[in-house]
């Protein structure tokens, strides 16, 4: 890096929220949190996205979500 890069604060105009495969069958695979804690954390992140009116992309491995 040449030292001339300036920090630009992230704004909702150039951000998006990506939720990858947050489905009930995969919650049981999470080992760092209890299933209830994990679900609440995902819901909190989704609520933050809604609050800031971020475009949200939700992926799933099921054809009909």
N, C-alpha and C positions, 0 to 999 in steps of 0.2 A: 504494500500500500504506500502511496506517495505522501500521505499525511494531509491531503487536501479534502478528504471526504468529511462532510458535515452531517451530523445526526439530523434526521428529519423525523419529527414525531408522527407516529402512525395515526391516521384519521379514518373515520368510517367511510370516507369517500374512496379510499384505496385499500380496503380490507374486506375480508369475508370470513365467515365461520365455517369450518369443515368438521363434520361429525362422521367418523368412519366406523361403520359396522357396530353401532350401539343397539344391539337387539338382545332380547331376553335370553336366548340360548347361549350367547357369548359372555354374559355377565358372570356366569358361574366359573368361567376360566380366569377371571381376575383374582390374583392372589394377594395384592397389596391392600385391598379394602374389603370389607364385608359387602355382600351384594346390595344391601340397603344403602350403605355409604356411597358406593359407586354410582348407584342410580341417582341418589340425591346430588352428587357432584356433577353428573351429566346434565341433570335438570337445571342446576344452577348456572352452568356454562351456557345452556340454551336460553335461559332467562336473560342472561347478560347480552347475548346476541340480539334477542328481541328488544331489550331496553335501548340498545344503541342502533336499532334498525339495520343490522348488518345483513347482507345477503347470506343465506345459509344453504349449504350443500350437505345433504344427508345421503350417505352411501349405505347399501345393504347388499348382502349376497343372495337375497330372495328376490325373485322376479316381481312379486307383488307387494314388496316392502312389508 
